[in-house]
Amino acid sequence: AVLSRNRKYAILVMAVLAAIITPTPDPFNMILAMGPLILLYEIGILLAKLA
Protein backbone atom coordinates (compact mmCIF):
# COMPACT_ATOMS: atom_id res chain seq x y z
CA ALA A 1 0.00 0.00 0.00
CA VAL A 2 2.89 2.35 0.75
CA LEU A 3 4.38 1.86 -2.71
CA SER A 4 1.06 2.61 -4.40
CA ARG A 5 0.36 5.67 -2.27
CA ASN A 6 3.78 7.19 -2.88
CA ARG A 7 3.94 6.43 -6.60
CA LYS A 8 4.05 10.09 -7.70
CA TYR A 9 6.95 10.85 -5.36
CA ALA A 10 8.81 7.75 -6.47
CA ILE A 11 8.43 8.73 -10.12
CA LEU A 12 9.73 12.21 -9.30
CA VAL A 13 12.77 10.68 -7.59
CA MET A 14 13.28 8.38 -10.59
CA ALA A 15 13.16 11.37 -12.94
CA VAL A 16 15.81 13.19 -10.91
CA LEU A 17 17.92 10.04 -10.73
CA ALA A 18 17.60 9.48 -14.48
CA ALA A 19 18.62 13.10 -15.11
CA ILE A 20 21.71 12.62 -12.97
CA ILE A 21 22.85 9.29 -14.46
CA THR A 22 22.39 10.21 -18.12
CA PRO A 23 25.50 11.82 -19.60
CA THR A 24 23.63 14.19 -21.94
CA PRO A 25 21.03 16.86 -21.13
CA ASP A 26 18.75 15.33 -23.77
CA PRO A 27 15.24 14.55 -22.40
CA PHE A 28 14.98 11.51 -24.71
CA ASN A 29 17.89 9.79 -22.96
CA MET A 30 16.40 10.67 -19.60
CA ILE A 31 13.13 8.98 -20.59
CA LEU A 32 15.06 5.94 -21.80
CA ALA A 33 16.82 5.71 -18.44
CA MET A 34 13.59 6.29 -16.53
CA GLY A 35 11.60 3.59 -18.36
CA PRO A 36 13.25 0.55 -16.76
CA LEU A 37 13.15 2.20 -13.34
CA ILE A 38 9.40 2.74 -13.57
CA LEU A 39 8.89 -0.77 -14.94
CA LEU A 40 10.81 -2.31 -12.03
CA TYR A 41 8.86 -0.17 -9.56
CA GLU A 42 5.52 -1.28 -10.99
CA ILE A 43 6.64 -4.93 -10.97
CA GLY A 44 7.58 -4.48 -7.31
CA ILE A 45 4.09 -3.16 -6.56
CA LEU A 46 2.53 -6.09 -8.41
CA LEU A 47 4.66 -8.65 -6.58
CA ALA A 48 3.89 -7.03 -3.23
CA LYS A 49 0.16 -7.30 -3.95
CA LEU A 50 0.51 -10.96 -4.90
CA ALA A 51 2.46 -11.81 -1.73
Secondary structure, DSSP 8 states (H G I E B T S, - for coil): -HHHHTHHHHHHHHHHHHHHHSSS--HHHHHHHHHHHHHHHHHHHHHHHH-
